[in-house]
């Protein structure tokens, strides 16, 4: 599967547009991580537990989007985007979306 943030895949031609595909995940924070983050906030620096959690969330949402695109017969996704939003006090959503296409 080819994934690009551009409107086209360089050197290829879009033969068919299959429409919007998306994948999302919602993750809640862990109390233990919150305590660790609060302590890290006192001294500064990266909160690696949250960095890891967000990286895993991005990968999961990407995988879900690719799975949807493959079910439509796509071999590429163009205009790939990520967005995030807070669902509640301790939970965030990561949404990945793009346009499933067939390229040659």
C-alpha positions as CSV (number, residue, x, y, z in Angstrom):
1,X,0.0,0.0,0.0
2,X,1.4,3.4,-1.0
3,X,0.6,6.2,1.5
4,X,1.2,9.8,0.5
5,X,0.2,13.2,1.9
6,X,0.1,14.7,-1.6
7,X,-2.8,14.7,-4.1
8,X,-0.9,12.4,-6.4
9,X,1.7,9.6,-6.3
10,X,4.8,10.8,-8.1
11,X,5.4,8.9,-11.3
12,X,2.0,7.1,-11.2
13,X,-1.5,7.9,-12.6
14,X,-4.7,7.6,-10.5
15,X,-6.9,5.3,-12.5
16,X,-9.8,5.2,-10.0
17,X,-10.9,7.1,-6.9
18,X,-12.5,4.8,-4.4
19,X,-13.4,7.4,-1.9
20,X,-12.7,8.4,1.7
21,X,-11.1,5.9,4.1
22,X,-10.4,6.3,7.7
23,X,-9.1,4.6,10.8
24,X,-9.3,5.8,14.4
25,X,-8.5,4.8,17.9
26,X,-9.4,6.3,21.3
27,X,-6.9,5.9,24.1
28,X,-7.4,6.7,27.8
29,X,-4.5,7.8,30.0
30,X,-3.3,5.5,32.8
31,X,-3.3,6.8,36.4
32,X,0.3,5.5,36.9
33,X,1.4,7.4,33.8
34,X,-0.3,10.6,35.0
35,X,1.7,10.4,38.3
36,X,4.9,9.8,36.3
37,X,4.0,12.7,34.0
38,X,3.3,15.0,36.9
39,X,6.8,14.3,38.4
40,X,8.4,14.8,35.0
41,X,6.6,18.1,34.7
42,X,8.5,19.3,37.8
43,X,11.9,18.8,36.2
44,X,11.0,19.1,32.5
45,X,11.7,16.9,29.5
46,X,9.9,14.5,27.3
47,X,7.1,12.3,28.8
48,X,8.1,9.1,27.1
49,X,5.1,7.1,28.3
50,X,2.8,9.5,26.5
51,X,5.0,9.7,23.4
52,X,5.0,5.9,23.1
53,X,1.2,5.8,23.7
54,X,0.6,8.3,20.9
55,X,3.0,6.6,18.5
56,X,1.1,3.3,19.1
57,X,-2.2,5.1,18.5
58,X,-1.1,6.6,15.2
59,X,0.1,3.2,14.0
60,X,-3.2,1.5,15.0
61,X,-5.3,4.2,13.2
62,X,-3.1,3.9,10.1
63,X,-3.5,0.1,10.1
64,X,-7.2,0.4,10.4
65,X,-7.4,2.9,7.5
66,X,-5.2,0.7,5.3
67,X,-7.4,-2.3,6.1
68,X,-10.4,-0.3,4.9
69,X,-8.7,0.8,1.7
70,X,-7.6,-2.7,0.9
71,X,-11.1,-4.0,1.4
72,X,-12.2,-1.6,-1.4
73,X,-9.4,-2.8,-3.7
74,X,-7.1,0.2,-3.4
75,X,-3.4,0.0,-3.8
76,X,-2.7,3.6,-2.6
77,X,-4.0,6.3,-0.3
78,X,-3.5,10.0,-1.2
79,X,-4.1,13.1,0.8
80,X,-3.3,11.3,4.0
81,X,-4.0,13.3,7.1
82,X,-4.0,12.9,10.9
83,X,-6.2,14.7,13.4
84,X,-6.6,14.4,17.1
85,X,-9.3,15.5,19.6
86,X,-10.0,15.2,23.3
87,X,-13.0,12.9,23.9
88,X,-13.1,13.4,27.6
89,X,-10.8,14.5,30.4
90,X,-8.5,11.5,30.1
91,X,-9.1,10.2,26.6
92,X,-8.0,11.3,23.2
93,X,-8.9,10.2,19.7
94,X,-6.5,9.9,16.8
95,X,-8.2,9.9,13.4
96,X,-6.3,9.0,10.2
97,X,-8.0,9.7,6.9
98,X,-7.3,9.9,3.2
99,X,-8.6,9.0,-0.3
100,X,-8.3,5.4,-1.4
101,X,-7.3,5.1,-5.1
102,X,-6.0,2.7,-7.6
103,X,-2.8,3.8,-9.2
104,X,-0.7,2.5,-12.2
